[in-house]
Amino acid sequence: FALNIDLGGVSWAVQARQQLGACYKGGSFFSKYHSSSAVFCLQKYKNDRGVFVEMSKWEGCVKKGHIILPAGYNGRGWLDIATMLLKVICNDARANF
């Protein structure tokens, strides 16, 4: 499964992660990014297994896919994802998957 997003979308995702950090323990979060061909949504949820974010891709009114990003311990999972995205953008050789 792949969820393709342009560099503007990656920048949006990294900025959204910073905002997520402020509402990790409480509060809701929703952010949206419009690319040339799709809309990406980032929304925070909480259930009995913990806190997580769903990033979904919409084309027209159809949900084309999504990924779930667990917060991890004190939101560390979200920070790790943002750090990896920045390394990829900056062409950092340490960006291992």
Sequence and secondary structure as in RCSB ss.txt:
>XXXX:A:sequence
FALNIDLGGVSWAVQARQQLGACYKGGSFFSKYHSSSAVFCLQKYKNDRGVFVEMSKWEGCVKKGHIILPAGYNG
RGWLDIATMLLKVICNDARANF
>XXXX:A:secstr
      HHHHHHHHHHHHHHHHTSSSS  EEEEE SS EEEEEEEEETTEEEEEEEEEETTEEEEEEEEE  GGG
HHHHHHHHHHHHHHTT TT   
